[in-house]
Amino acid sequence: MPIPKHHLFVCGSFRANGEPQGVCHKKDSMSLLSYLQNEVQDRMLQGVEVSVTGCLNQCVKGPIIIDYPAGHVYGSITKEAIDAILDAIEEGRVAEEYLVT
């Protein structure tokens, strides 16, 4: 399997014991994960993979998406933010308004 150009990791707030806790989970990151997966499929984006992660320790700015290997960390994710991030990926740019600094 080739390395994706954009591997989008969504914080699921999972801890070592597997229990979801924390801000991202409470802000419904799992439904955002589902929305993101559907949008990637609907847009037929090539080179884009989506995964869920454990806690990313960015609770104040959550929900969080990391775009790897690009190194972009996006925060305060909503469906609108996901649309903007995917639009930016399609256009070869960064959705700067959602970047965590």
PyMOL commands that place a pseudoatom at each C-alpha (Angstrom):
pseudoatom trace, name=CA, resn=MET, resi=1, chain=A, elem=C, hetatm=0, pos=[0.000, 0.000, 0.000]
pseudoatom trace, name=CA, resn=PRO, resi=2, chain=A, elem=C, hetatm=0, pos=[1.479, 3.367, -0.954]
pseudoatom trace, name=CA, resn=ILE, resi=3, chain=A, elem=C, hetatm=0, pos=[1.925, 6.019, 1.725]
pseudoatom trace, name=CA, resn=PRO, resi=4, chain=A, elem=C, hetatm=0, pos=[-1.018, 8.443, 1.501]
pseudoatom trace, name=CA, resn=LYS, resi=5, chain=A, elem=C, hetatm=0, pos=[-0.262, 12.057, 0.700]
pseudoatom trace, name=CA, resn=HIS, resi=6, chain=A, elem=C, hetatm=0, pos=[-2.681, 13.053, 3.467]
pseudoatom trace, name=CA, resn=HIS, resi=7, chain=A, elem=C, hetatm=0, pos=[-3.393, 10.736, 6.389]
pseudoatom trace, name=CA, resn=LEU, resi=8, chain=A, elem=C, hetatm=0, pos=[-5.983, 12.509, 8.524]
pseudoatom trace, name=CA, resn=PHE, resi=9, chain=A, elem=C, hetatm=0, pos=[-5.989, 11.437, 12.168]
pseudoatom trace, name=CA, resn=VAL, resi=10, chain=A, elem=C, hetatm=0, pos=[-9.058, 12.385, 14.217]
pseudoatom trace, name=CA, resn=CYS, resi=11, chain=A, elem=C, hetatm=0, pos=[-8.707, 12.485, 17.995]
pseudoatom trace, name=CA, resn=GLY, resi=12, chain=A, elem=C, hetatm=0, pos=[-11.042, 9.949, 19.579]
pseudoatom trace, name=CA, resn=SER, resi=13, chain=A, elem=C, hetatm=0, pos=[-9.900, 10.771, 23.144]
pseudoatom trace, name=CA, resn=PHE, resi=14, chain=A, elem=C, hetatm=0, pos=[-9.082, 7.112, 23.855]
pseudoatom trace, name=CA, resn=ARG, resi=15, chain=A, elem=C, hetatm=0, pos=[-6.881, 6.431, 26.870]
pseudoatom trace, name=CA, resn=ALA, resi=16, chain=A, elem=C, hetatm=0, pos=[-4.539, 3.482, 27.394]
pseudoatom trace, name=CA, resn=ASN, resi=17, chain=A, elem=C, hetatm=0, pos=[-7.380, 1.351, 28.792]
pseudoatom trace, name=CA, resn=GLY, resi=18, chain=A, elem=C, hetatm=0, pos=[-9.431, 1.970, 25.635]
pseudoatom trace, name=CA, resn=GLU, resi=19, chain=A, elem=C, hetatm=0, pos=[-12.025, 4.181, 27.304]
pseudoatom trace, name=CA, resn=PRO, resi=20, chain=A, elem=C, hetatm=0, pos=[-12.921, 7.411, 25.485]
pseudoatom trace, name=CA, resn=GLN, resi=21, chain=A, elem=C, hetatm=0, pos=[-12.583, 10.408, 27.790]
pseudoatom trace, name=CA, resn=GLY, resi=22, chain=A, elem=C, hetatm=0, pos=[-11.730, 14.034, 27.308]
pseudoatom trace, name=CA, resn=VAL, resi=23, chain=A, elem=C, hetatm=0, pos=[-12.868, 16.978, 25.264]
pseudoatom trace, name=CA, resn=CYS, resi=24, chain=A, elem=C, hetatm=0, pos=[-12.726, 15.637, 21.705]
pseudoatom trace, name=CA, resn=HIS, resi=25, chain=A, elem=C, hetatm=0, pos=[-14.959, 12.682, 22.553]
pseudoatom trace, name=CA, resn=LYS, resi=26, chain=A, elem=C, hetatm=0, pos=[-17.380, 14.939, 24.438]
pseudoatom trace, name=CA, resn=LYS, resi=27, chain=A, elem=C, hetatm=0, pos=[-17.508, 17.265, 21.425]
pseudoatom trace, name=CA, resn=ASP, resi=28, chain=A, elem=C, hetatm=0, pos=[-18.635, 14.346, 19.266]
pseudoatom trace, name=CA, resn=SER, resi=29, chain=A, elem=C, hetatm=0, pos=[-15.391, 13.638, 17.434]
pseudoatom trace, name=CA, resn=MET, resi=30, chain=A, elem=C, hetatm=0, pos=[-16.650, 10.174, 16.485]
pseudoatom trace, name=CA, resn=SER, resi=31, chain=A, elem=C, hetatm=0, pos=[-19.528, 11.570, 14.429]
pseudoatom trace, name=CA, resn=LEU, resi=32, chain=A, elem=C, hetatm=0, pos=[-17.054, 14.019, 12.874]
pseudoatom trace, name=CA, resn=LEU, resi=33, chain=A, elem=C, hetatm=0, pos=[-14.859, 11.026, 12.003]
pseudoatom trace, name=CA, resn=SER, resi=34, chain=A, elem=C, hetatm=0, pos=[-17.800, 9.417, 10.223]
pseudoatom trace, name=CA, resn=TYR, resi=35, chain=A, elem=C, hetatm=0, pos=[-18.586, 12.663, 8.387]
pseudoatom trace, name=CA, resn=LEU, resi=36, chain=A, elem=C, hetatm=0, pos=[-14.935, 12.990, 7.318]
pseudoatom trace, name=CA, resn=GLN, resi=37, chain=A, elem=C, hetatm=0, pos=[-14.804, 9.399, 6.045]
pseudoatom trace, name=CA, resn=ASN, resi=38, chain=A, elem=C, hetatm=0, pos=[-17.989, 9.906, 4.041]
pseudoatom trace, name=CA, resn=GLU, resi=39, chain=A, elem=C, hetatm=0, pos=[-16.774, 13.187, 2.559]
pseudoatom trace, name=CA, resn=VAL, resi=40, chain=A, elem=C, hetatm=0, pos=[-13.454, 11.658, 1.482]
pseudoatom trace, name=CA, resn=GLN, resi=41, chain=A, elem=C, hetatm=0, pos=[-15.380, 8.850, -0.245]
pseudoatom trace, name=CA, resn=ASP, resi=42, chain=A, elem=C, hetatm=0, pos=[-17.986, 11.171, -1.781]
pseudoatom trace, name=CA, resn=ARG, resi=43, chain=A, elem=C, hetatm=0, pos=[-15.282, 13.442, -3.169]
pseudoatom trace, name=CA, resn=MET, resi=44, chain=A, elem=C, hetatm=0, pos=[-13.320, 10.395, -4.362]
pseudoatom trace, name=CA, resn=LEU, resi=45, chain=A, elem=C, hetatm=0, pos=[-10.125, 11.886, -2.945]
pseudoatom trace, name=CA, resn=GLN, resi=46, chain=A, elem=C, hetatm=0, pos=[-7.091, 9.876, -3.966]
pseudoatom trace, name=CA, resn=GLY, resi=47, chain=A, elem=C, hetatm=0, pos=[-4.161, 9.696, -1.561]
pseudoatom trace, name=CA, resn=VAL, resi=48, chain=A, elem=C, hetatm=0, pos=[-6.269, 10.613, 1.485]
pseudoatom trace, name=CA, resn=GLU, resi=49, chain=A, elem=C, hetatm=0, pos=[-6.725, 8.159, 4.369]
pseudoatom trace, name=CA, resn=VAL, resi=50, chain=A, elem=C, hetatm=0, pos=[-8.697, 8.676, 7.580]
pseudoatom trace, name=CA, resn=SER, resi=51, chain=A, elem=C, hetatm=0, pos=[-7.995, 7.116, 10.995]
pseudoatom trace, name=CA, resn=VAL, resi=52, chain=A, elem=C, hetatm=0, pos=[-9.005, 7.641, 14.605]
pseudoatom trace, name=CA, resn=THR, resi=53, chain=A, elem=C, hetatm=0, pos=[-6.389, 8.066, 17.329]
pseudoatom trace, name=CA, resn=GLY, resi=54, chain=A, elem=C, hetatm=0, pos=[-6.098, 8.068, 21.062]
pseudoatom trace, name=CA, resn=CYS, resi=55, chain=A, elem=C, hetatm=0, pos=[-5.862, 11.335, 22.959]
pseudoatom trace, name=CA, resn=LEU, resi=56, chain=A, elem=C, hetatm=0, pos=[-3.664, 13.892, 21.205]
pseudoatom trace, name=CA, resn=ASN, resi=57, chain=A, elem=C, hetatm=0, pos=[-3.265, 16.084, 24.322]
pseudoatom trace, name=CA, resn=GLN, resi=58, chain=A, elem=C, hetatm=0, pos=[-4.775, 19.146, 22.666]
pseudoatom trace, name=CA, resn=CYS, resi=59, chain=A, elem=C, hetatm=0, pos=[-8.008, 19.134, 24.671]
pseudoatom trace, name=CA, resn=VAL, resi=60, chain=A, elem=C, hetatm=0, pos=[-8.351, 22.919, 24.867]
pseudoatom trace, name=CA, resn=LYS, resi=61, chain=A, elem=C, hetatm=0, pos=[-8.372, 23.102, 21.061]
pseudoatom trace, name=CA, resn=GLY, resi=62, chain=A, elem=C, hetatm=0, pos=[-10.376, 19.949, 20.355]
pseudoatom trace, name=CA, resn=PRO, resi=63, chain=A, elem=C, hetatm=0, pos=[-11.662, 18.233, 18.422]
pseudoatom trace, name=CA, resn=ILE, resi=64, chain=A, elem=C, hetatm=0, pos=[-8.336, 17.858, 16.625]
pseudoatom trace, name=CA, resn=ILE, resi=65, chain=A, elem=C, hetatm=0, pos=[-7.344, 16.538, 13.190]
pseudoatom trace, name=CA, resn=ILE, resi=66, chain=A, elem=C, hetatm=0, pos=[-3.694, 15.945, 12.276]
pseudoatom trace, name=CA, resn=ASP, resi=67, chain=A, elem=C, hetatm=0, pos=[-2.736, 15.864, 8.593]
pseudoatom trace, name=CA, resn=TYR, resi=68, chain=A, elem=C, hetatm=0, pos=[0.275, 13.558, 8.341]
pseudoatom trace, name=CA, resn=PRO, resi=69, chain=A, elem=C, hetatm=0, pos=[2.902, 13.700, 6.883]
pseudoatom trace, name=CA, resn=ALA, resi=70, chain=A, elem=C, hetatm=0, pos=[2.168, 17.362, 6.060]
pseudoatom trace, name=CA, resn=GLY, resi=71, chain=A, elem=C, hetatm=0, pos=[2.357, 18.152, 9.781]
pseudoatom trace, name=CA, resn=HIS, resi=72, chain=A, elem=C, hetatm=0, pos=[-0.727, 20.338, 9.965]
pseudoatom trace, name=CA, resn=VAL, resi=73, chain=A, elem=C, hetatm=0, pos=[-2.735, 20.276, 13.189]
pseudoatom trace, name=CA, resn=TYR, resi=74, chain=A, elem=C, hetatm=0, pos=[-6.299, 21.533, 12.871]
pseudoatom trace, name=CA, resn=GLY, resi=75, chain=A, elem=C, hetatm=0, pos=[-8.437, 22.413, 15.882]
pseudoatom trace, name=CA, resn=SER, resi=76, chain=A, elem=C, hetatm=0, pos=[-11.989, 23.263, 16.902]
pseudoatom trace, name=CA, resn=ILE, resi=77, chain=A, elem=C, hetatm=0, pos=[-13.201, 20.892, 14.205]
pseudoatom trace, name=CA, resn=THR, resi=78, chain=A, elem=C, hetatm=0, pos=[-16.790, 21.032, 12.964]
pseudoatom trace, name=CA, resn=LYS, resi=79, chain=A, elem=C, hetatm=0, pos=[-18.407, 19.748, 9.782]
pseudoatom trace, name=CA, resn=GLU, resi=80, chain=A, elem=C, hetatm=0, pos=[-17.730, 23.161, 8.236]
pseudoatom trace, name=CA, resn=ALA, resi=81, chain=A, elem=C, hetatm=0, pos=[-14.064, 22.883, 9.216]
pseudoatom trace, name=CA, resn=ILE, resi=82, chain=A, elem=C, hetatm=0, pos=[-13.867, 19.436, 7.639]
pseudoatom trace, name=CA, resn=ASP, resi=83, chain=A, elem=C, hetatm=0, pos=[-15.325, 20.828, 4.413]
pseudoatom trace, name=CA, resn=ALA, resi=84, chain=A, elem=C, hetatm=0, pos=[-12.750, 23.652, 4.443]
pseudoatom trace, name=CA, resn=ILE, resi=85, chain=A, elem=C, hetatm=0, pos=[-9.869, 21.239, 5.139]
pseudoatom trace, name=CA, resn=LEU, resi=86, chain=A, elem=C, hetatm=0, pos=[-10.916, 18.901, 2.320]
pseudoatom trace, name=CA, resn=ASP, resi=87, chain=A, elem=C, hetatm=0, pos=[-11.436, 21.853, -0.043]
pseudoatom trace, name=CA, resn=ALA, resi=88, chain=A, elem=C, hetatm=0, pos=[-7.903, 22.990, 0.796]
pseudoatom trace, name=CA, resn=ILE, resi=89, chain=A, elem=C, hetatm=0, pos=[-6.487, 19.508, 0.176]
pseudoatom trace, name=CA, resn=GLU, resi=90, chain=A, elem=C, hetatm=0, pos=[-8.225, 19.384, -3.211]
pseudoatom trace, name=CA, resn=GLU, resi=91, chain=A, elem=C, hetatm=0, pos=[-6.802, 22.811, -4.082]
pseudoatom trace, name=CA, resn=GLY, resi=92, chain=A, elem=C, hetatm=0, pos=[-3.283, 22.026, -2.843]
pseudoatom trace, name=CA, resn=ARG, resi=93, chain=A, elem=C, hetatm=0, pos=[-3.320, 24.512, 0.012]
pseudoatom trace, name=CA, resn=VAL, resi=94, chain=A, elem=C, hetatm=0, pos=[-3.724, 24.607, 3.809]
pseudoatom trace, name=CA, resn=ALA, resi=95, chain=A, elem=C, hetatm=0, pos=[-6.940, 25.532, 5.651]
pseudoatom trace, name=CA, resn=GLU, resi=96, chain=A, elem=C, hetatm=0, pos=[-5.101, 28.168, 7.681]
pseudoatom trace, name=CA, resn=GLU, resi=97, chain=A, elem=C, hetatm=0, pos=[-8.178, 29.369, 9.569]
pseudoatom trace, name=CA, resn=TYR, resi=98, chain=A, elem=C, hetatm=0, pos=[-8.298, 26.044, 11.464]
pseudoatom trace, name=CA, resn=LEU, resi=99, chain=A, elem=C, hetatm=0, pos=[-4.559, 25.584, 12.125]
pseudoatom trace, name=CA, resn=VAL, resi=100, chain=A, elem=C, hetatm=0, pos=[-3.540, 25.161, 15.754]
pseudoatom trace, name=CA, resn=THR, resi=101, chain=A, elem=C, hetatm=0, pos=[-0.629, 27.419, 16.589]
for i in range(1, 101): cmd.bond("trace and resi %d" % i, "trace and resi %d" % (i + 1))
show_as sticks, trace
zoom trace
